[in-house]
Structure formats: structure tokens, C-alpha cells
Amino acid sequence: MRRILIRLIAVAAVCALAFWFLSAPKRLPESALADLEGDAEAGQQVFFAAGCASCHAAPEATDDDKLLLVGGMRFASPFGTFIAPNISSDSTHGIGSWSKTDLANAMFYGTSPKGQHYYPAFPYGSYIRMKLRGDGLQDIANLHSYLQTLPASDTPSAAHEVGFPFNIRRGLGLWKRVFLDDYWVAQMPLENEVLQRGRYLVEALGHCGECHTPRNIVGAPQNADWLKGAANPSGEGRIPAINALDWSETDIAYYLETGFTPDFDNAGGHMAAVVENTAKLPASDRAAIAAYLAALGSTN
């Protein structure tokens, strides 16, 4: 019995070490963005494209109040309710003390400055594709500079309402090893810069797949059905497919500017916040998104 017990303890120790190694958070070297100077004006466009205020502004905030990124918005899911944190420029309760690399680690790998895993309710599963475009790191530097110009709030972030076993964050490291993909989802030739820009905005910065793609039993996007529509995580209704829209490029671009569809309907729910952001982008970016979605539809 003693030998058996020793062997079991040894096996358990090896398994624990393997788990600790395989679930370790990933980080960029601190020097990765050291030579990049951030441009706050350019970072503002990254801010809108990435939809930061849509999640991190206070619930019911409007107009300029949306630039106070105090957090508090609640997102129901099958795993519990996630609550957006304070990402204002406050150095204690927000991210005012973060370096450019800290921001990149959060957006690419879901890793906090202290080495804690973030839940994938934060769409780093899409933001990681920013690495695939040459100016992705520069966009992070620009966004970092812009975020530092926004007002600070000393409101502490609320804890997520997530029960066992999902409250064991270290386990997210294994989830990331399986599901965190740094490749473009739509494998199709893109012959010009407009389509490449559109792909970057749709697949990476705009993280459209986070809502419009169904998820598996552990909450990972099922990329085989990318943008084919999904159940609403709140349990109410369904998020529509956008992989094969029968709208023209002009229709899509107009919708992203005004929220009005070709059928004289208008955007509602979280999509209304998305349109509020895309309306602030340059017309060339809305046209790029439209061109990419139209090209995607032609392949389906």
C-alpha cells in the first residue's frame, strides 16, 4: 500500500506540474513595443474600431460620458455573468499604470500585468489577429496613447459572478492552448489593400465573430461556422448571420454609418453601439468592411 500511495503521489505531482506549465500565461517581451511611439489621434480610430466604450463605459452612458471607461456593464453567459472592468486612466483602479506591452499582452493573449488570465468575454481571441498585420503593434501603441488621454475613475472593478469550476482562472491557460488561434479565419485571396484592411477590421479589431459566430460547449467560437449567426448568450433571441449578406457594398457601408438597413429597419441592441462606433470611422474603413463582407459572401 505504501508503494502504491507513493506512486499515486508522484503521478499527482507530475500532473500538477504539467498543468502549471501548460496553463502558464503567455507574454510578449517587454521590448516588443519599446521603439514604437504612440499617436493618440490615430489611437482614437483604433478605440472606435475596437469598440472599447461599448463594453467599458458605464451602463446607460451617452455622448462624452462614454469616454469615462468606468466599467460595470454586465454580460450574461452560460458560465455566469461577466462584468466589464474599469479601464480608465486611473493608475490604481484602471489601467493608467499599464505599459504599451501590458496592453498588448491583454489584447493578444488575455494576460494581465500580474500574469492572471482574463476570461474570453474580453475578445482577445479576435484581437490576437492584430499581430497578423504589419501595423498591428503600432495600433496598440496608438491606442495606449489615446487611452491615457481619457478621464480617470477611481471606481473599483466589480468581480465577475462566475461559479466553480469556471472561477479557476488558471484553467483558462489550457483553454487558450486549444482555442486561441492567431490566423485569419477566412482563407481566401485578397488582391488589394481595401480587402486586407476590411479583413483586419472585421476579424481582428472589430471582432465581429465574437457575437456572430456560434460557440461550442466550452465557449470557444466554432470557426467552421464563422459569422453564420449564433444564439444570444443572454438566452434571448438570436444574433443574425453576416457571412452571406445579400446587401450591396453601398448598403453595408450605409448601415455602418447610420444603422439603417435596406429594408428600412434599424440597428438595435448591442449592434446599435457597434454602429455608433463605426459611424466615427473614416468612410474608407466602412467601405473596406463592406468590401470584405461582400467578398466573403461571394465565396459562400
C-alpha positions as CSV (number, residue, x, y, z in Angstrom):
1,M,0.0,0.0,0.0
2,R,2.8,2.4,0.8
3,R,4.4,1.9,-2.7
4,I,1.0,2.4,-4.3
5,L,0.5,5.6,-2.3
6,I,4.0,6.9,-3.2
7,R,3.3,6.2,-6.9
8,L,0.0,8.0,-6.7
9,I,1.5,11.0,-5.1
10,A,4.3,11.0,-7.7
11,V,1.8,10.8,-10.6
12,A,-0.3,13.6,-9.0
13,A,2.8,15.8,-8.6
14,V,3.7,15.2,-12.3
15,C,0.2,16.1,-13.4
16,A,0.1,19.2,-11.2
17,L,3.5,20.3,-12.7
18,A,2.3,19.6,-16.2
19,F,-0.9,21.6,-15.6
20,W,1.0,24.5,-14.2
21,F,3.4,24.5,-17.2
22,L,0.7,24.1,-19.8
23,S,-1.6,26.7,-18.3
24,A,1.0,29.4,-17.9
25,P,0.1,32.8,-19.3
26,K,1.8,34.0,-22.4
27,R,3.5,37.4,-22.7
28,L,5.4,39.5,-25.2
29,P,8.9,40.5,-24.3
30,E,8.9,44.0,-22.7
31,S,11.0,45.3,-25.6
32,A,8.4,44.3,-28.2
33,L,6.9,47.8,-28.4
34,A,9.8,49.8,-26.9
35,D,10.6,51.5,-30.2
36,L,7.1,52.4,-31.1
37,E,5.8,56.0,-30.3
38,G,2.1,56.1,-29.8
39,D,-0.1,58.6,-31.7
40,A,-3.2,59.5,-29.6
41,E,-5.1,60.9,-32.6
42,A,-4.6,57.6,-34.6
43,G,-5.3,55.7,-31.4
44,Q,-8.8,57.3,-31.3
45,Q,-9.7,55.5,-34.5
46,V,-8.4,52.2,-33.1
47,F,-10.5,52.9,-30.0
48,F,-13.7,53.2,-32.1
49,A,-12.8,50.3,-34.4
50,A,-12.2,48.0,-31.4
51,G,-15.4,49.1,-29.7
52,C,-13.8,49.8,-26.3
53,A,-16.5,52.1,-25.0
54,S,-19.3,49.7,-26.0
55,C,-18.3,47.4,-23.1
56,H,-16.3,49.5,-20.7
57,A,-18.4,52.7,-20.4
58,A,-20.9,52.7,-17.6
59,P,-24.3,51.2,-18.4
60,E,-26.6,53.8,-19.9
61,A,-23.8,56.3,-20.5
62,T,-24.2,58.5,-23.5
63,D,-22.2,61.0,-25.6
64,D,-19.0,62.2,-23.9
65,D,-19.7,60.1,-20.7
66,K,-18.9,57.1,-22.8
67,L,-15.2,58.2,-22.6
68,L,-15.2,57.5,-18.9
69,L,-14.4,53.8,-19.0
70,V,-15.5,53.0,-15.5
71,G,-16.9,49.6,-16.4
72,G,-19.8,47.9,-14.8
73,M,-21.7,46.6,-17.9
74,R,-23.0,43.1,-17.3
75,F,-22.7,40.2,-19.8
76,A,-24.8,37.1,-19.1
77,S,-23.5,33.8,-20.4
78,P,-24.0,30.1,-19.8
79,F,-20.9,30.2,-17.5
80,G,-22.0,33.1,-15.3
81,T,-22.2,36.9,-15.6
82,F,-19.1,38.8,-16.6
83,I,-18.8,42.4,-15.6
84,A,-16.7,44.8,-17.6
85,P,-13.8,46.2,-15.6
86,N,-12.6,49.8,-15.1
87,I,-10.1,50.5,-17.9
88,S,-9.9,54.3,-17.3
89,S,-6.6,56.1,-17.0
90,D,-6.8,55.8,-13.2
91,S,-3.4,54.3,-12.1
92,T,-4.9,52.3,-9.2
93,H,-8.4,51.1,-10.3
94,G,-8.0,51.5,-14.0
95,I,-5.1,50.8,-16.4
96,G,-3.3,54.2,-16.2
97,S,-0.1,52.4,-14.9
98,W,0.0,49.9,-17.8
99,S,2.8,50.0,-20.3
100,K,2.3,49.5,-24.0
101,T,3.4,45.9,-23.6
102,D,0.9,45.4,-20.8
103,L,-1.9,46.5,-23.2
104,A,-0.6,44.3,-26.0
105,N,-0.4,41.2,-23.6
106,A,-4.0,41.8,-22.6
107,M,-5.3,42.2,-26.1
108,F,-3.2,39.5,-27.8
109,Y,-3.1,36.8,-25.1
110,G,-5.6,37.7,-22.4
111,T,-2.8,38.1,-19.9
112,S,-2.9,40.7,-17.1
113,P,0.2,42.7,-16.0
114,K,0.2,40.4,-12.9
115,G,0.1,37.2,-15.0
116,Q,-3.5,36.4,-14.5
117,H,-5.7,35.0,-17.3
118,Y,-8.6,37.2,-18.5
119,Y,-11.8,35.5,-19.4
120,P,-12.5,35.3,-23.2
121,A,-15.5,37.6,-22.6
122,F,-12.8,40.1,-23.4
123,P,-12.3,39.4,-27.1
124,Y,-8.6,38.7,-27.2
125,G,-9.5,35.7,-29.3
126,S,-10.0,38.2,-32.1
127,Y,-7.6,41.0,-31.1
128,I,-4.7,38.5,-31.3
129,R,-5.1,38.7,-35.1
130,M,-3.8,42.2,-34.9
131,K,-0.4,40.6,-34.9
132,L,-1.0,39.3,-38.4
133,R,-0.9,42.8,-39.9
134,G,2.3,44.8,-40.0
135,D,0.8,47.8,-38.3
136,G,-0.9,45.8,-35.5
137,L,1.7,46.6,-32.9
138,Q,1.6,50.3,-33.9
139,D,-2.1,50.3,-33.4
140,I,-1.6,49.0,-29.9
141,A,0.9,51.8,-29.2
142,N,-1.5,54.4,-30.6
143,L,-4.4,53.0,-28.6
144,H,-2.3,53.1,-25.4
145,S,-1.6,56.8,-26.0
146,Y,-5.2,57.6,-26.6
147,L,-6.4,55.7,-23.5
148,Q,-4.0,57.8,-21.4
149,T,-5.8,61.0,-22.6
150,L,-9.2,59.8,-21.3
151,P,-10.6,60.7,-17.9
152,A,-9.8,58.7,-14.8
153,S,-12.2,57.0,-12.4
154,D,-11.4,55.6,-9.0
155,T,-14.4,53.2,-9.1
156,P,-13.1,49.6,-8.3
157,S,-13.9,46.9,-10.9
158,A,-16.6,44.5,-9.8
159,A,-15.9,40.8,-9.5
160,H,-17.3,38.5,-12.1
161,E,-20.2,36.4,-11.0
162,V,-18.8,33.0,-12.1
163,G,-19.0,29.8,-10.1
164,F,-16.9,26.7,-9.8
165,P,-15.1,25.4,-11.8
166,F,-15.0,28.5,-14.1
167,N,-13.7,30.7,-11.3
168,I,-10.4,28.8,-11.5
169,R,-8.6,31.2,-13.9
170,R,-5.5,29.1,-14.2
171,G,-7.6,26.6,-16.2
172,L,-8.1,29.2,-18.9
173,G,-4.4,28.6,-19.9
174,L,-5.4,25.2,-21.2
175,W,-8.5,26.7,-23.0
176,K,-6.2,29.2,-24.7
177,R,-3.8,26.4,-25.8
178,V,-6.6,24.7,-27.6
179,F,-8.7,27.6,-28.9
180,L,-6.6,30.8,-29.1
181,D,-5.8,31.0,-32.8
182,D,-3.6,33.6,-34.4
183,Y,-4.6,33.0,-38.0
184,W,-7.1,34.6,-40.4
185,V,-10.4,32.7,-40.3
186,A,-11.5,33.3,-43.9
187,Q,-8.8,31.7,-46.1
188,M,-9.4,33.4,-49.4
189,P,-7.2,35.5,-51.7
190,L,-7.3,39.2,-51.0
191,E,-6.0,41.0,-54.0
192,N,-5.9,44.6,-52.8
193,E,-5.3,46.7,-49.7
194,V,-9.0,47.6,-49.3
195,L,-9.9,43.9,-48.8
196,Q,-7.0,43.4,-46.5
197,R,-8.0,46.4,-44.4
198,G,-11.5,45.1,-44.3
199,R,-10.4,41.7,-43.1
200,Y,-8.3,43.4,-40.3
201,L,-11.3,45.4,-39.2
202,V,-13.8,42.5,-39.3
203,E,-11.7,39.6,-38.0
204,A,-9.4,41.5,-35.6
205,L,-10.2,45.0,-34.4
206,G,-14.0,44.9,-34.9
207,H,-14.1,41.3,-33.5
208,C,-17.4,40.6,-35.4
209,G,-17.1,36.9,-35.0
210,E,-17.3,37.1,-31.2
211,C,-21.1,37.7,-31.5
212,H,-22.0,36.4,-34.9
213,T,-20.3,33.0,-34.7
214,P,-21.7,30.1,-32.6
215,R,-19.8,28.7,-29.7
216,N,-19.1,25.2,-28.5
217,I,-19.8,23.7,-25.1
218,V,-16.8,25.4,-23.5
219,G,-17.4,28.8,-25.1
220,A,-15.0,28.8,-28.0
221,P,-16.1,30.1,-31.4
222,Q,-16.9,27.4,-33.9
223,N,-14.9,28.9,-36.8
224,A,-16.2,26.3,-39.2
225,D,-19.5,28.2,-38.9
226,W,-17.8,31.6,-38.8
227,L,-20.3,34.6,-39.0
228,K,-23.2,32.2,-39.6
229,G,-25.2,33.6,-36.7
230,A,-25.4,32.5,-33.1
231,A,-27.6,32.2,-30.0
232,N,-27.6,35.3,-27.9
233,P,-25.6,34.5,-24.8
234,S,-28.3,36.1,-22.6
235,G,-30.7,33.4,-23.9
236,E,-32.9,36.0,-25.6
237,G,-33.2,35.7,-29.4
238,R,-30.6,35.0,-32.0
239,I,-27.7,37.1,-33.5
240,P,-28.0,37.0,-37.3
241,A,-25.6,35.6,-39.9
242,I,-23.5,38.1,-41.8
243,N,-21.4,35.7,-43.8
244,A,-23.5,35.9,-46.9
245,L,-25.4,39.2,-46.9
246,D,-27.5,39.9,-49.9
247,W,-26.8,43.6,-49.4
248,S,-24.7,45.7,-51.8
249,E,-21.4,47.2,-50.6
250,T,-23.2,50.6,-50.5
251,D,-25.9,49.1,-48.3
252,I,-23.4,47.7,-45.9
253,A,-21.4,50.9,-45.6
254,Y,-24.5,53.0,-45.2
255,Y,-25.7,50.7,-42.4
256,L,-22.4,51.0,-40.6
257,E,-22.8,54.8,-40.8
258,T,-26.4,55.2,-40.0
259,G,-27.8,52.0,-38.6
260,F,-30.5,51.8,-41.3
261,T,-30.9,48.6,-43.3
262,P,-32.0,48.4,-47.0
263,D,-35.4,47.1,-45.6
264,F,-35.9,50.4,-43.6
265,D,-35.2,48.7,-40.3
266,N,-32.6,50.0,-37.9
267,A,-29.9,48.5,-35.7
268,G,-30.9,47.6,-32.2
269,G,-29.4,46.0,-29.1
270,H,-25.6,45.8,-28.9
271,M,-25.4,46.4,-32.7
272,A,-26.6,50.0,-32.1
273,A,-23.4,50.6,-30.1
274,V,-21.4,49.0,-32.9
275,V,-22.9,51.4,-35.4
276,E,-22.2,54.3,-33.1
277,N,-18.5,53.3,-33.2
278,T,-18.3,52.5,-37.0
279,A,-20.0,55.8,-37.8
280,K,-17.0,57.6,-36.3
281,L,-14.5,55.7,-38.5
282,P,-13.3,57.1,-41.8
283,A,-15.6,56.4,-44.7
284,S,-12.7,54.4,-46.2
285,D,-12.8,52.0,-43.3
286,R,-16.6,51.4,-43.6
287,A,-16.1,50.8,-47.3
288,A,-13.3,48.3,-46.5
289,I,-15.6,46.4,-44.1
290,A,-18.3,46.4,-46.7
291,A,-16.0,45.2,-49.5
292,Y,-14.7,42.4,-47.3
293,L,-18.1,41.2,-46.2
294,A,-19.3,41.3,-49.8
295,A,-16.3,39.3,-50.9
296,L,-16.9,36.8,-48.1
297,G,-20.5,36.4,-49.2
298,S,-19.5,35.7,-52.7
299,T,-17.5,32.7,-51.6
300,N,-20.4,31.2,-49.5
